C-alpha cells in the first residue's frame, strides 16, 4: 500500500512539475510576442539597414558639396562674362 501511495504521489508530483514547465514555456512565448509587438510599434530598423543608409547619406553629402562647388564656379564665370 505504501508503494502504491508513494508511486501515486510521485506521478502526481511529476505531472505538476510538467504543467509548471508548460506554463513557463507558454509565458516565455507570450512575453516574446508582446516584446515583438512593442518593438514593431517603435519603428526600429536592423543595424545593417542603418549602416547602409548611413553610407548612402555620407556619399550623397559628398556629392552635394561637389555639385555646390561646380555651381559656384559656373556662377562666377557667368558673372564675369556678363559684366
C-alpha positions in Angstrom: 0.0 0.0 0.0 2.9 2.4 0.8 4.5 1.7 -2.5 1.2 2.5 -4.4 0.8 5.7 -2.4 4.4 6.7 -3.0 4.1 5.8 -6.7 0.9 7.8 -7.0 2.4 10.8 -5.2 5.5 10.8 -7.5 3.2 10.5 -10.5 1.1 13.5 -9.4 4.2 15.5 -8.4 5.7 14.8 -11.8 2.5 15.9 -13.5 2.5 19.1 -11.5 6.1 19.8 -12.4 5.4 19.2 -16.1 2.4 21.5 -16.0 4.6 24.2 -14.5 7.2 23.7 -17.2 4.4 24.1 -19.8 3.2 27.3 -18.1 6.7 28.6 -18.0 7.3 27.9 -21.8 3.9 29.4 -22.6 4.7 32.5 -20.6 8.0 32.9 -22.4 6.3 32.7 -25.8 3.7 35.2 -24.8 6.3 37.6 -23.4 8.4 37.3 -26.6 5.2 38.1 -28.7 4.4 41.2 -26.6 8.0 42.4 -26.9 8.0 42.0 -30.7 4.7 43.9 -31.0 6.2 46.8 -28.9 9.4 46.8 -30.9 7.5 46.9 -34.2 5.5 49.8 -33.0 8.7 51.7 -32.2 9.8 51.5 -35.9 13.3 50.2 -35.2 15.4 49.1 -38.1 18.1 46.5 -38.4 21.7 47.6 -37.9 22.8 46.5 -41.3 20.0 48.6 -42.9 21.0 51.6 -40.7 24.7 51.2 -41.8 23.6 51.0 -45.5 21.6 54.2 -45.2 24.4 55.9 -43.3 26.8 55.1 -46.2 24.3 56.4 -48.7 23.9 59.6 -46.8 27.6 60.2 -46.5 28.1 59.6 -50.2 25.1 61.9 -51.0 26.5 64.7 -48.8 29.9 64.5 -50.6 28.2 64.6 -54.0 26.1 67.7 -52.9 29.3 69.5 -51.8 30.9 68.7 -55.1 27.9 70.0 -57.0 27.7 73.1 -54.9 31.3 73.9 -55.9 30.5 73.3 -59.5 27.5 75.7 -59.4 29.6 78.3 -57.6 32.3 78.1 -60.3 29.6 78.4 -63.0 28.1 81.4 -61.3 31.5 83.1 -61.1 32.1 82.5 -64.8 28.6 83.8 -65.7 29.1 87.0 -63.6 32.5 87.6 -65.3 31.1 87.2 -68.8 28.0 89.4 -68.2 29.8 92.5 -66.7 
